[in-house]
Amino acid sequence: MTLIDEWPLFGLGLVTPMLTLRVPSDEDLAQLIQLALAGIHPPETMPFSVPWTDLRPPLFQRNFLQHHWRGRADFAHDRFDLNFVVIIEGSIVGSQSLHRRLPSTTVSFETGSWLGRVHQGRNVGKVMRAAVVAFAFDYLQADVITSSAFIDNIASQRVSVATGYQLLRTEMVSRRGVDTAQLHYELRRDQWERTGICELIEVTGWPACQSMFSP
Ligand SMILES: CC(C)(COP(=O)(O)OP(=O)(O)OC[C@H]1O[C@@H](n2cnc3c(N)ncnc32)[C@H](O)[C@@H]1OP(=O)(O)O)[C@@H](O)C(=O)NCCC(=O)NCCS
């Protein structure tokens, strides 16, 4: 008996030809922390709405683990933060999250992601986003998926546009105390189907997990 039997999400994996997304074990989180500590963005920039990368060790690591453990502990079929690790050739290169938002008549999700700096700019961001989007539409009956990026985060904006998202609105939010434009994107099922993007080739562990995504 392993924990996968008791908590089937530990067996969930989204497989593409380039990379695999899997729900992290604690050992995976230990590796992910090291990747994050090695750097995600230049210190003078801040791509995240919640500026978690501004924390210094050891608070950084503790906050990081609590964030991931909270997502695990608070999982519910109609509201969750599923934080996948991104694996290429056996190494963890980043994080791709899929958040199911407040229960409503529309099945809506939001995505968030980051890669270690050495892994950025190599198309990985687009492939991991496409994988999680395909999973949400094909397996979780998503109606709409949203994503946001600050005005100066061109890579994130390009990932959204390349995945078929449309710019919905721009709002001013405070970032490190400075009003900054944040762009909100939306991807509806028909828009996604029109892209013809087909990265996801297999979802491992799905039969055991399926009931966790149902009432
Ligand atoms: C955002 C992020 C996940 C994108 O992943 P990535 O692998 O670097 O992006 P890709 O290589 O798939 O490139 C996506 C597009 O952005 C462009 N791009 C990538 N890095 C760029 C940069 N620094 N400046 C301008 N454009 C860039 C690519 O050319 C590509 O554009 P195209 O579709 O027109 O060809 C990654 O850059 C990252 O982790 N950044 C830091 C954390 C972050 O910003 N997270 C998102 C918060 S909203």
The ligand as a Tripos MOL2 file, in Angstrom:
@<TRIPOS>MOLECULE
LIG
   48    50     1     0     0
SMALL
NO_CHARGES

@<TRIPOS>ATOM
      1 C1          6.3610   32.9420  -18.3560 C.3       1 LIG1
      2 C2          7.1230   31.6580  -18.6140 C.3       1 LIG1
      3 C3          6.4640   30.5030  -17.8710 C.3       1 LIG1
      4 C4          7.0340   31.3910  -20.1380 C.3       1 LIG1
      5 O1          7.7160   30.2040  -20.4380 O.3       1 LIG1
      6 P1          8.8990   30.1780  -21.5110 P.3       1 LIG1
      7 O2          9.2620   28.7590  -21.7190 O.co2     1 LIG1
      8 O3          9.9700   31.0960  -21.0790 O.co2     1 LIG1
      9 O4          8.1960   30.7360  -22.7900 O.3       1 LIG1
     10 P2          8.2900   30.1150  -24.2570 P.3       1 LIG1
     11 O5          9.7110   29.7630  -24.5790 O.co2     1 LIG1
     12 O6          7.2660   29.0250  -24.3760 O.co2     1 LIG1
     13 O7          7.9360   31.3670  -25.1250 O.3       1 LIG1
     14 C5          6.6580   31.9030  -25.2440 C.3       1 LIG1
     15 C6          6.7140   33.1340  -26.1080 C.3       1 LIG1
     16 O8          7.3170   34.2080  -25.3810 O.3       1 LIG1
     17 C7          8.4460   34.6950  -26.0700 C.3       1 LIG1
     18 N1          9.4490   35.0000  -25.0630 N.ar      1 LIG1
     19 C8         10.0320   34.1370  -24.2050 C.ar      1 LIG1
     20 N2         10.8590   34.8130  -23.3800 N.ar      1 LIG1
     21 C9         10.7740   36.1110  -23.7340 C.ar      1 LIG1
     22 C10        11.3830   37.3060  -23.2610 C.ar      1 LIG1
     23 N3         12.2330   37.2980  -22.2380 N.pl3     1 LIG1
     24 N4         11.0530   38.4730  -23.8620 N.ar      1 LIG1
     25 C11        10.1900   38.4950  -24.8940 C.ar      1 LIG1
     26 N5          9.5680   37.4010  -25.3780 N.ar      1 LIG1
     27 C12         9.8750   36.2360  -24.8090 C.ar      1 LIG1
     28 C13         8.8590   33.5640  -26.9950 C.3       1 LIG1
     29 O9          9.5740   34.0420  -28.1270 O.3       1 LIG1
     30 C14         7.5300   33.0090  -27.3780 C.3       1 LIG1
     31 O10         6.9060   33.8740  -28.2840 O.3       1 LIG1
     32 P3          6.2410   33.3730  -29.6330 P.3       1 LIG1
     33 O11         5.0420   32.5460  -29.2390 O.co2     1 LIG1
     34 O12         5.8540   34.6160  -30.3110 O.co2     1 LIG1
     35 O13         7.2780   32.5470  -30.3150 O.co2     1 LIG1
     36 C15         8.6140   31.7590  -18.1990 C.3       1 LIG1
     37 O14         9.2540   32.7110  -19.0080 O.3       1 LIG1
     38 C16         8.7980   32.1240  -16.7450 C.2       1 LIG1
     39 O15         8.8220   31.2470  -15.9020 O.2       1 LIG1
     40 N6          8.9670   33.4310  -16.4320 N.am      1 LIG1
     41 C17         9.1740   33.8800  -15.0530 C.3       1 LIG1
     42 C18         7.9660   33.6240  -14.1690 C.3       1 LIG1
     43 C19         6.7180   34.1740  -14.7970 C.2       1 LIG1
     44 O16         6.7170   35.2050  -15.4270 O.2       1 LIG1
     45 N7          5.6060   33.4500  -14.5830 N.am      1 LIG1
     46 C20         4.3210   33.8510  -15.0950 C.3       1 LIG1
     47 C21         3.6970   34.8530  -14.1890 C.3       1 LIG1
     48 S1          2.2230   35.5160  -14.9620 S.3       1 LIG1
@<TRIPOS>BOND
     1     1     2 1
     2     2     3 1
     3     2     4 1
     4     2    36 1
     5     4     5 1
     6     5     6 1
     7     6     7 2
     8     6     8 1
     9     6     9 1
    10     9    10 1
    11    10    11 2
    12    10    12 1
    13    10    13 1
    14    13    14 1
    15    14    15 1
    16    15    16 1
    17    15    30 1
    18    16    17 1
    19    17    18 1
    20    17    28 1
    21    18    19 ar
    22    18    27 ar
    23    19    20 ar
    24    20    21 ar
    25    21    22 ar
    26    21    27 ar
    27    22    23 1
    28    22    24 ar
    29    24    25 ar
    30    25    26 ar
    31    26    27 ar
    32    28    29 1
    33    28    30 1
    34    30    31 1
    35    31    32 1
    36    32    33 2
    37    32    34 1
    38    32    35 1
    39    36    37 1
    40    36    38 1
    41    38    39 2
    42    38    40 1
    43    40    41 1
    44    41    42 1
    45    42    43 1
    46    43    44 2
    47    43    45 1
    48    45    46 1
    49    46    47 1
    50    47    48 1
@<TRIPOS>SUBSTRUCTURE
     1 LIG1         1 GROUP 0 **** ****
